[in-house]
C-alpha cells in the first residue's frame, strides 16, 4: 500500500481528497497513494537530511522486519 506523507506549507490548506484527485490525474493506479497523512514537520538527521527510518518506524511496529 502506498501512503503519502505531507507537510503543508505555511498558509496553505489542502485536503486529502484534493491530493488524491491530483495524484489520480498524474500517476498510474499502482503508484497512487491510498491514504495521505499530514504532519507538522518531519524528523531530520544531525546533517539536516530527512530521517526516513524514524518516519517508517511508526508504520513497521510489531512486524518482523522494516524495509
Secondary structure, DSSP 8 states (H G I E B T S, - for coil): --EEEEE--TT----HHHHHHHHHHHS-TTTS-SEEEEES---B-TTSSB-HHHHHHHHHTTSS---
